[in-house]
C-alpha cells in the first residue's frame, strides 16, 4: 500500500510507471502502467526489465532490500542514484555499525554472526540486556530482546527467528540502550550532499504487544528540546557526508542518551507507514514529489519548514490471530484524514508482529501536541478493534510481552 502514492503522483504528471514486485496481489499493480511479478531481490531480473523498458529513473519506496537493487540498477545504467556501496552500508546493520565505530559515532557494543551456535556460545555467558536483529531486514521483523536470565533456549529461539528473517543469514546483536524520551523517527532529504530537510517525530510502540519493537505510530513534531534536535541534525549531516549519501530521501530511527546521539537505523529511501504523507500534512513539504524529481535528474525545490499541523500515523494491529469483526472510533480531539483498512469484515487477520502484518493504518490530525501524545499513547481510549480469536497457544516463533494479550 505504501508505494501507491508515489505511483499515483508520477502518473498524474504523465510519467510512465513500471512496478516490480513478487506479490501478485500487490495493490500497486492496479495503479502502475506496467507490472512485472518479479522479486526486487533479483537484481539481474530487475536490471533486465529496466533495460527492456528503457527507464529514466528508479525508486525503491519504503523498502531497504529494494533500495539495494535500485542502487545496483541505477549505477549499472548510469541513472541518478546513491552508490551501491553507500546503500549497502546503510541497509546492513553489521556494516553500518562498523562504519559508525570507524568514524567515531556513538554506537552500542555490537556483535555480528553468520552461524547460530557461534552466536549462542558467544552470548550465553554475557551479562546485560541485548537486542537481536536480522542484519539486512526492515520493518522490525525478527527483533527480540534477551538477557541471560531468560535462558539459553530462548536465546537460541530468538536467534533462529532472526536468522530466518535475514536475506543473507546474518544477525546482529547489540547492547540494549535506554534512551532519553521518545525515539526520534521521521524522514529527511538530501540535495548535493546537503541535508536540506528533515522532520523529527516521536516513535511510539505497544510495549505490551507481541512485538514491542514494531512501531505503531510516529507523531510530529518531536517534543525533544531544540538544542537536542540541532545536535541530531549535525550528527546526521556528518554521517551522510562520510558515508557518501549524495541525494534523495532517507528514513531514520535515532536514540538520544545524554550527550550521545545513536543513529540506530538509516534507510536510504522514503519511510513506510505513510510517513511522507504525514510530513506533507504536518509541514506542507512534498517529499514524494522531491523523490520523483531527483530520480529523473530534475531540479529539486525543497526547503526546511516547521510542523504547523500536529499529525501522526497510527497502525491498527491485532495482538492475536482472529477474524476481523470491525473497528470503532470514539469521538475525541482528533480527525482521521485517511483510513487504510487492508481486510474486510469476516477476514482472518494475522497477529501484528511487524509492519507487514498490520490490519490497517490511519493518518491523523490533532488540535495540539499535548492531545496528540495523549491519544497516541493510549489508543484504547478512542479505538476499539473487534477480533474473534482463532488462536490456540503461543508458538516458538513469537513470545508475548504482555501478561494478558491485548487487542486495541
N, C-alpha and C positions, 0 to 999 in steps of 0.2 A: 504493500500500500504506500510506503513512504516514497517510492520512486515516481508515483503517478503525477504529483505536482510539477516536477521538472519536465516530464514528457509533455504534459498539457501546455506548459508555458512555452516550450520550444515550438510546438505545433501552432500555437497562436501567432507566432512570428514567421510562419511559413517554413520552418526548419523540418526537414525530413528526418524522422527518428527511427532508429533501429535498436531493438531491445534483444539482449541475450540473457537467458535465464533458464535453468534446468527444470524449473517448476512449470508444468503445463497449465496450471490454474493461476499463474501469476496475474494479478489484476492489471499490471502494466501492459500485458499483451493486448488488452481490449482497447488501449489508447494509442499505443505506438503504431507507426505506419507499417512497420515490418517486425516480425518476431521470429527469433530462432530459439528453439528449445535446446540450448547449449549451455553447459555449465560455465560460469565465469571463472572457474578454477582452471579450465582448459585453455591455457594461454595460446597455444598454437591454433586451436579451433577458432577462438575469437579473433586472432590475427588474420586467419584466412577469410573470415567473414568481413572483417574491416577492409581488407584489400579488395574483395569482390564488390563490396558496396561503395568503395571509393570515398570513405568517410573523411570529413574535415575536422572532426574533433571527437574526443571520447571522454566520458564522465563515469566514474564509479560513485554512485549516490548511496550514502548511508551504509556502506559495506567495506570493511577492511580487506577481506580476501579479494573482492573485486578490484580494489584500489591497486593491488599488486599487478593484476592482469592489465588494467588500464594503463599503468605506467610502462609496462613491458611493450604493449601495443603502440602507445604513443611515442615511446623512444625509438622503436623499430621503424615507424612510419614518418618520423620527423615532425610529429604534431606537438602542440603546446602541452607540456607535462612537466611534473617534477621527475627527477631522475629515479630510476628503478631502485638504485642503492638507497636513496633517501627514503622512499616509500617502504622498502623492506625493513629498514631500520626502525621506522615508526610503527610498523604493524606487527613486529615480532617483539614480544615483551623481553625476551632474553637479550636480543641485540640492543633494544632501546635502553635497558638498564645498564648494559656495558657502556654504551655511548654516554649516558648521563654520568657515570662514575669517572670516565676518562676526561670529561670536560668540567668536573668539579661542581656538578649539580647535587642537590640533596637527593638521596636515593636510599630506600630501605635495603638492608642486607638481603641479598637475593641469591638463590641457587637455581641452576638450570639443569634439567635432567632429560635424557632420552631413553632411559631404561628404568622400569618400575622398581626392581629390587635394589638397585643402586640408590634410588631416591629414598626408599624405606630405610635402608641401612644408614644413610647419612642423617636422616631427620629424627629417627626414633628416639635417640638419647638426648636430643636438644631440648633445652628449657625454653619457655616463651611461647607466644602465640604466632601462628603462621597462616598466611593466605596462600592457597593452592590454586593455580590458574593454568589453563591451556596457554601456550606461548603465542599462538597465532590465531586465536578466535576472538570474536567480538560479541556484543550483545549479552554480556555477563553469563555466558554459557560455561558450565563446568567449574564454577568458582565455589570454593568452600573454605572454611576456617577450621584450623586444627591446633591443639596443644597436646602435650604428652599425656595429660590426664584423660584424654579421650580414647587412648589405647591404640595399639599397633594395627588392629584390624580395621578400625575406622580410618586410620591414615592410609592404609592400603586401598580401601574402597574409594576414598576421596581422590587419590592419585589415579586410580583406574578410570574414574569418570573423566578427570581432566585429560588423560592420555586419549581417551575415546573421542573427546571433543576437539582435539588438536589435529589439524590437517597434516602436520608433519611429525606427529608423535613426539612432541616436545612439551615439557611442562616447566613452569617457573614457580618457585616457592619463595615468598618474601616475608620478612618480619612484619607483623601487624603494626600499623601506625595509628595511634589515637589522634585524630585531627582536632583542630580548634574550630568549633562551629560547623557550619554546613560544608559539605564537599562543593567545590566550585565546578559548575557544569556550564556548557554552552558551546558556541561556535565562534570562530574568528575567520578573517580573510586577509590574505597576503597579496600584495602587488609589488613586483620587482624586489622581493625580499623584505619588504616593509610591512609590519603588522598595522594595517590601516584601519581595521575594525575588529572589535571583539565585543561580545555581550556576555557578561558574567551573571550566572544564575545560581540558584541553590538546588543541590541534588537531594531528592527525598527517596527514602527506602521504607519498605514494610519490614521493620526489624523483627517482627513476629511471624513473617511469612516463610514459606517453604524455602525460598532463596532470598535471604536478607540482603544479598549483594546486587540483586536486579533492581534497577531504578524504577520507581513507579511515577515519578514526576520530576520536572525541573521547573522552578519558578523564577521569574525575573521581575525586578532586579535583585542582584546579590545584596545581602544585608551585612557583608563584611565591611569594615571601615575603609574609607577611600585610600588611606595610605597603604593598606594591605593590598588592595586591588592594583595600585600603582606598582607595587613590588612584583606582583604576579605578572603584570603586563611586561615589565622589564625582563623578568625571567623568561617569559615566553619568547620575547624578541631575540634574546641571546641564544636560546635553544634553536629557534627557527634559522637564525643566521649560521650557526655552527653545524647544523645537520644538513644545510643546503636546501631548505624549502623555499622555493622562489615565487610561486604563485598559487592562488586558489584557496578554497575553503578548507578548514580543518575543524575537527571536533575535539573537545578536551574534557578531562576529568582531573581535578587538581586538589590536593590537600594542602592546608596551611597548618603548621605546628610551630608556635613561637616565631622565630625569625626565619624559619625554613619553609621553602616552597617546594612541594613534591609534585612533579609532573607525572602523575600516575599513568595516564593514558592520553596519547595524542593520535587521533585518527586523521589521516591525510585525505579527508573527504567531508562532505556535509554530514551533520548529525542525523540520526534516525529519530523516531518518535515525533516527527513533525517539528523539530527544533527550529529549522529555518522559518517555518510559518509562524511559530510563536514569536520569534525575534522580529519578524516583519510587523506583526501586530503590536509588539511592545515598543519598537523603535521607529518603524517606517522604513527600515533598511531591507532591501530585497536581495538576500544572498543567493537565491535561486537564479535570478537574472544575472547577477555577477558571475556565477558559476558557468552559465551558458556562454557569456561573453568571453571569459578568459579561455575557455576550451576552444573557441573558434578564433582566437587571436584578435578579438575586437577590443577597443578601448574599454576599460572598466572605470566607471564613475561610482565611487563609494566613499563615504566619509563616516567618521565616528559620530554617533548620535546616542544620547542617553535614553534610558527607558522612561517613557511617559505614560504608558498604559500597563499596570501590573498584570502579568499574564503567566500562564503555565500550561503545560500539557499534563494530562493525568492518564495513566494506563489502568484500564479495567482488567483485572485478572482474578481468576478463581483460585483459591488455595486448595481446592480438591477437584478431581476429575468428576464431572457430572453433567446432567442435562440442563441446558440453559433455559430457564423459565421466565426470564425477563429482568429488567433493571428499572429502579425507581429513583427519581431525583427529588429531594425536598427543596423547597424554596429557601434561599439564603442570599447573601450579598455577592453573588457571582452570576455570570452569564456564560452559557455554553455557546461558543461561536461556531464550533464544528464538532459533530459527533461521528465517529467512525466505528461502527459495530461490525465485527467480522463474521458473526454467526447469527443464524436465525433461531427464533424461539423453537425449542424442541431438539436442537442440535446438541450433540455431546461435545463439551469443551474440555480442553486439557487443563491440567494443573499448571499454574503460572510459575515456571522455573526460570524463564528467560524471555527476552524480547520477542522471540519467535512463537511464544505460546500465550500471547495476550488475547483476551476476548474482544477488546476494543480500546479506543483511545479518545480523549476529549481535548479540545482546545478551549481554554477557559480565560475569561477576563474578570477582573476583580475591582472593587471600588477603591481599595487601598492595599498597601503591602501587609499591614497587620492582619487584615481579613484574609488575604491570600494565604499567609502562613498558617493561620488558624485552621482554615478549611482543608488545605492540602495535607497538613499533619494529622488531621482527624477526618478522613473520608467517610467513616462510618456514621458521621453526624448528618451527612447530606446525600449519601449514595447507598442504596440497598441493592445488592446483587442476589438474585434468586437462583439457586443451583440445587437440583435434586441429585444427591450424591449417587455415584455408581462405583465408588472406590471401595476397596476391601482393606488391604493392610499396607503399611509402609514398606516400600521396597528397598533394594540395595542401592539404587541409583539416586536416591534422594533421602534427606534427613530433615524432618520438620523442626524448626527452631521454636515453634510455639507449643506450649503445653496443650492448648486446645486449638486445633486448626481453624483459621478464620476465613470467612468469606465476606467480602465487602464490595 
